Amino acid sequence: MSAVSVLLLFGIPPALDKFAYIHREHRVDIISELSVAAIVLVAVVAGLLWLNTTLLPTLDRFSMGFLVLMIVLIFVTQAPTITDNIVGILIIALPLTLQTLLIWAITYALAIWLQLSYDVAGPATLIACSNFFEMAVA
């Protein structure tokens, strides 16, 4: 006997009887409650199946294009702010660029010195020179 059949035989009817006993003045129709629960469960399962088999694979094809479009829209809508504050942007961008290049060079030199293979050294340098500035912008 499986756990589901044990639950169905011994678990659900006593629980439903207690529920019906608590609401004595408003006697609960067990069949109605179970049918509503079944309809909701079927709808949720069907929705999850449709989400995972139809919607997400369709949207996955367009996600990179939407990301580029979002970045373009951000720069287009903020163009006046960017042009008005170009010196401030350069004051921030130049040290970050130099920091990224310097850390990349140090990490790559260490990877060569440690004789790491290229498939390990490449991601290691990218991870080493990343920072949370990109995440703050995103």
N, C-alpha and C positions, 0 to 999 in steps of 0.2 A: 504494500500500500504506500503510495507516494505521500510526500508532505502536503501537497496541495489537496489530495483527497481527504487526508486526515483533517486538515483545516476546514474543508468544506463540510465534512460530516460532523465534526465535533466543535469547531471553533466559531463558525458564523451563526448557526441557529441559536445557541445560547446567548451570544452577544446581541442578536436581533431581538430575542425574547426580553432581555433586560432592557433594551432600548424601548421596546413597546410597553414594558411594565412601567418605566419611568414616566412615559407620556400617556398615562392611563386615560386622562380626559380627552386626549387627542390621539386615538388609537392609530398607530402607524400601519399603513398598508405595506407590508414587506415586499410584495411583488412589485409595487410601483417604485419603491426605493431602489430595489435591485435593477429594475429596467432602466431607471434614470442613470444609475452608476454605470451600467453596461454601455449605454449610449454615449456617455461622456468618455468612458475609457476607449471605446472604438474610435471616437472622433479624435482624441489625443494621439492614439497610436497611428491612425491614418495621417494626421497632420505631421507627425514626426517622420514617418516614412516619406511623405511628399517633400518635406524640407530637405532630408538627407539625400534623396535620389533625384529630385528634379530641380529645386530652387538653388541649393548651394552649388551644384556643379555648373549651373547656368551662370550664376553670379561670379563664380571663380574665374571664368574666362574674361570678365570685364574689370576685375578688381584692380589690376595694375594700371589700366587706362584711367579708371576713376581716381586713383591716387595721383597720377600725373595731372589730371584735370583739376583736382583740388589744389595742388601746389601752384598751378598756373593761375587759378582764380584768386588764391591768396595774394600772389604777387601783383596781379592786375588791380585788385581792390585796394591794395596798400601802396600802390605806385607813388602817390603824392607824399606819403609818409616816408617812403624810402628815399625819394629824391630830396626831400627837405632835410633829412638827417643822414646824409651820405657819409659825413665825417664820423659821426658816432658809430655808424655801421662798420666803417673801415677800422675804427679803433677796436671794435670787438672782433671783427673777422680776421685781421692780420695775426694777432697773437694766437688765436685758435688754430689758424692754418699752420703757423710755425710749430706750435705744440704738436699737432697731429703728425706733421712730417718728421719732426725730431723723434717722437716716440716710435713711429713706424720704422725709421732708420735704425734706432737702437734695438728694437725687437727683431728686425730682420738680421742685423749683424749677430745678435745672440743666437738666432736660429741657425745661421750658417756655422757659427763657432761650435754649437752643440750638435752639428751635423744632422739636423732635423730634415726629414723629407719635405718636398715642396707642398704636398697635400696637408701637412701639419703646419709648416711654417707660414703659409699664406693665411689661413684662418687665424693663426696666433697673432700675426701682425695686425690684422683687422680688428680683432678683439682688443688687443692692447691699446690701439690708438683711438678706440671709440670712447665717447663720454656721454653724459646725460644731456648735453646741450641739444643734440638731435631730438631726443625724446621731449625736451621742454618745448621745442619749436613745434613738434608734431602735436 
